């Protein structure tokens, strides 16, 4: 029997069950490119992601070993995930911004400068990153959690301290509960190593 005709609970095809669950959640965006495996879970329904497929508010997205995934959220925000990365799209409203939780791994946010979309927040166990029009990396770097801004400006808040980063600057958070280091310029080798995680 072909997979498309397998029955789920109540006699509905499994694909129909996934679609029914997804229809109850607002669409946050779509998958723009994918290399390797990536899964999304919305409530109790888990599905494999595919290029041009949707992602929804509330999705818990996870990439596999060696995987890379790109997403367009709303009209002006591109998101890239490296391997073994876990995020949750907590909230996302077109032209109003949103909140994404980073559970593990590395990501790159590219938000078009001058776009009308509102503020985006990236939450992690290390701290909070508040974003407007910018392009920045967040994730493992040199044995710590690092945030690096390629374009624009971000504010990184952790352990009661805020550091504002502008283009070419980064900060380190040594461990959960630690404060971010003062803004400083990253060297080319460190930048290249960080960005290679999501390329």
PyMOL commands that set and color helices and strands:
alter all, ss='L'
color gray80, all
select helices_A, chain A and resi 3-5+9-11+14-23+188-196
alter helices_A, ss='H'
color red, helices_A
select strands_A, chain A and resi 27-35+38-42+45-48+54-56+60-63+68-73+77-81+86-93+97-104+107-111+120-124+128-141+144-158+161-166+169-173+184-185
alter strands_A, ss='S'
color yellow, strands_A
deselect
rebuild
show_as cartoon
